[in-house]
């Protein structure tokens, strides 16, 4: 009864012995696990597995056991993160200003922007709108904030033309085009990750 129990533990002892041997002895002294419990006649034969003179015990890693080196970030990913940070740093003041103009009580409905705010909106936003020439039309008189004609709960920026007409424009469209012009290699990825679809 005791003999079968001992034999059951034999493979476990063999594995532990091999691990101990690898940790505490140089690779040149290692004994192949398959030869550890071989007969004397087998141990006298020279090593010739698959025509190789390299002992398999020195090659610790196999295809099933890939090397566990620390994973370094992909250089392209690092470039993307650096560029993403740069784009955010560039556009955050514009986003903050546009949201403050539209969503705070800084301006009443139908009120014209101050000269300072208007200059930033025209130079940094409206100039990059994909249809800026159509929006300006006969000429730019001023920029104002008002309720959207169709969506009364929404406020947006409007171009007031010299002929008295006025038309809304999306500051997000302006920002997207600004990013495409200034950061062409990373623009689409940035837009996809940072701008809501359809906004």
C-alpha positions as CSV (number, residue, x, y, z in Angstrom):
1,X,0.0,0.0,0.0
2,X,2.8,2.4,0.9
3,X,4.8,1.6,-2.3
4,X,2.0,2.9,-4.8
5,X,1.7,6.1,-2.7
6,X,5.4,6.7,-2.9
7,X,5.4,6.1,-6.7
8,X,2.6,8.6,-7.1
9,X,4.8,11.3,-5.5
10,X,7.8,10.5,-7.6
11,X,7.0,12.8,-10.6
12,X,6.5,15.7,-8.1
13,X,9.9,15.0,-6.4
14,X,11.5,14.9,-9.9
15,X,10.1,18.3,-10.8
16,X,11.1,19.9,-7.5
17,X,14.6,18.4,-7.8
18,X,15.0,19.8,-11.3
19,X,13.9,23.3,-10.2
20,X,16.3,23.2,-7.3
21,X,19.1,22.0,-9.5
22,X,18.5,24.9,-12.0
23,X,18.5,27.5,-9.2
24,X,21.5,26.3,-7.3
25,X,23.9,24.9,-9.9
26,X,25.4,26.4,-13.0
27,X,23.8,25.2,-16.3
28,X,26.9,23.2,-17.2
29,X,26.2,20.9,-14.3
30,X,22.6,20.4,-15.0
31,X,21.2,16.9,-15.7
32,X,18.4,16.4,-18.1
33,X,15.2,15.6,-16.2
34,X,14.5,12.7,-18.6
35,X,17.9,11.2,-17.7
36,X,17.6,11.8,-14.0
37,X,16.0,8.4,-13.3
38,X,17.3,6.6,-16.4
39,X,19.0,3.2,-16.3
40,X,22.8,2.9,-16.3
41,X,22.9,1.7,-19.9
42,X,21.0,4.7,-21.1
43,X,23.2,7.1,-19.2
44,X,26.3,5.7,-20.9
45,X,25.0,6.7,-24.3
46,X,26.0,10.1,-25.8
47,X,23.4,12.8,-26.1
48,X,22.1,12.9,-29.6
49,X,18.5,14.1,-29.5
50,X,17.4,15.5,-32.9
51,X,21.0,15.7,-33.9
52,X,21.8,18.5,-31.5
53,X,24.7,18.7,-29.2
54,X,22.9,21.2,-27.0
55,X,21.4,19.9,-23.8
56,X,17.7,20.7,-23.6
57,X,18.0,21.6,-19.9
58,X,20.1,24.6,-20.8
59,X,17.3,25.9,-23.0
60,X,14.9,26.6,-20.1
61,X,12.2,28.4,-22.2
62,X,10.0,26.8,-24.8
63,X,7.3,28.0,-27.1
64,X,4.7,27.2,-24.4
65,X,6.8,29.2,-21.9
66,X,7.6,32.5,-23.6
67,X,10.1,34.9,-21.9
68,X,8.6,37.1,-19.3
69,X,10.4,40.4,-19.9
70,X,8.9,43.6,-18.8
71,X,6.6,45.0,-21.5
72,X,7.8,48.4,-22.6
73,X,5.3,50.7,-24.2
74,X,5.1,50.8,-28.0
75,X,7.1,53.8,-29.2
76,X,4.1,54.8,-31.5
77,X,1.8,54.7,-28.5
78,X,4.2,57.0,-26.5
79,X,4.3,59.4,-29.5
80,X,0.5,59.4,-29.6
81,X,0.2,60.1,-25.9
82,X,2.7,63.0,-26.1
83,X,0.9,64.4,-29.1
84,X,-2.5,64.0,-27.4
85,X,-1.2,66.0,-24.4
86,X,0.1,68.7,-26.8
87,X,-3.2,69.0,-28.6
88,X,-5.2,69.1,-25.3
89,X,-2.9,71.8,-24.0
90,X,-3.4,73.8,-27.2
91,X,-7.2,73.6,-27.4
92,X,-8.3,73.5,-23.8
93,X,-8.3,77.4,-23.4
94,X,-10.5,77.7,-26.5
95,X,-12.9,75.0,-25.3
96,X,-13.1,76.7,-21.9
97,X,-13.7,80.1,-23.4
98,X,-16.4,78.8,-25.8
99,X,-18.2,77.0,-23.1
100,X,-18.0,79.9,-20.7
101,X,-19.4,82.3,-23.4
102,X,-22.3,79.9,-24.3
103,X,-23.2,78.3,-21.0
104,X,-22.5,80.9,-18.3
105,X,-24.5,84.0,-17.5
106,X,-21.5,86.1,-18.7
107,X,-23.6,87.0,-21.8
108,X,-27.4,87.4,-22.2
109,X,-29.3,86.0,-25.2
110,X,-28.6,88.2,-28.3
111,X,-25.7,90.0,-26.7
112,X,-22.6,90.8,-28.7
113,X,-19.2,89.5,-27.5
114,X,-16.6,91.9,-26.1
115,X,-13.8,92.9,-28.5
116,X,-11.3,90.7,-26.7
117,X,-13.5,87.5,-26.8
118,X,-14.7,88.3,-30.3
119,X,-11.1,88.5,-31.6
120,X,-10.2,85.1,-30.1
121,X,-13.4,83.5,-31.4
122,X,-12.9,84.9,-34.9
123,X,-9.1,84.2,-35.1
124,X,-9.0,80.8,-33.4
125,X,-12.4,79.3,-34.1
126,X,-14.4,80.9,-37.0
127,X,-11.3,81.1,-39.2
128,X,-11.1,77.3,-39.1
129,X,-14.7,76.5,-39.8
130,X,-15.0,74.3,-42.9
131,X,-17.5,76.8,-44.4
132,X,-16.3,80.0,-42.8
133,X,-16.6,82.1,-46.0
134,X,-20.2,81.1,-46.4
135,X,-20.9,81.9,-42.7
136,X,-19.3,85.4,-43.0
137,X,-21.1,86.0,-46.3
138,X,-21.3,89.8,-47.1
139,X,-18.9,90.6,-44.2
140,X,-18.4,90.1,-40.5
141,X,-20.0,92.8,-38.3
142,X,-19.8,91.0,-34.9
143,X,-20.2,87.7,-33.0
144,X,-23.1,87.2,-30.6
145,X,-24.6,84.5,-28.4
146,X,-28.2,83.5,-28.7
147,X,-30.7,80.6,-28.7
148,X,-30.6,78.3,-31.6
149,X,-33.5,78.9,-33.9
150,X,-34.6,75.2,-34.0
151,X,-33.4,74.0,-30.6
152,X,-34.6,76.7,-28.2
153,X,-32.9,75.1,-25.1
154,X,-29.5,75.4,-26.8
155,X,-27.4,78.5,-27.0
156,X,-24.7,78.9,-29.7
157,X,-22.4,81.4,-31.4
158,X,-23.7,83.5,-34.3
159,X,-22.0,85.5,-37.0
160,X,-23.7,88.8,-37.4
161,X,-23.1,90.0,-41.0
162,X,-22.7,93.5,-42.3
163,X,-26.0,93.2,-44.2
164,X,-27.9,92.6,-41.0
165,X,-28.3,88.8,-41.4
166,X,-27.0,86.3,-38.9
167,X,-26.2,82.6,-38.9
168,X,-25.1,80.1,-36.2
169,X,-21.8,78.2,-36.3
170,X,-20.5,75.3,-34.3
171,X,-17.3,75.9,-32.3
172,X,-16.7,72.2,-32.3
173,X,-16.6,72.0,-36.1
174,X,-14.0,74.8,-35.9
175,X,-11.9,73.0,-33.4
176,X,-12.0,69.7,-35.3
177,X,-10.8,71.5,-38.4
178,X,-8.2,73.4,-36.4
179,X,-6.8,70.1,-35.1
180,X,-6.9,68.6,-38.7
181,X,-4.9,71.5,-40.0
182,X,-2.3,71.7,-37.2
183,X,-1.9,68.0,-36.2
184,X,-2.8,66.1,-39.4
185,X,-1.1,62.8,-38.4
186,X,-3.0,62.5,-35.1
187,X,-6.2,64.5,-35.8
188,X,-8.6,61.7,-36.6
189,X,-7.6,59.5,-33.7
190,X,-7.8,62.5,-31.3
191,X,-11.2,63.6,-32.7
192,X,-12.6,60.1,-32.4
193,X,-11.5,59.8,-28.8
194,X,-12.3,63.4,-27.6
195,X,-15.3,64.6,-29.5
196,X,-18.8,63.2,-29.1
197,X,-20.1,61.7,-32.3
198,X,-22.4,64.0,-34.2
199,X,-21.7,67.0,-32.0
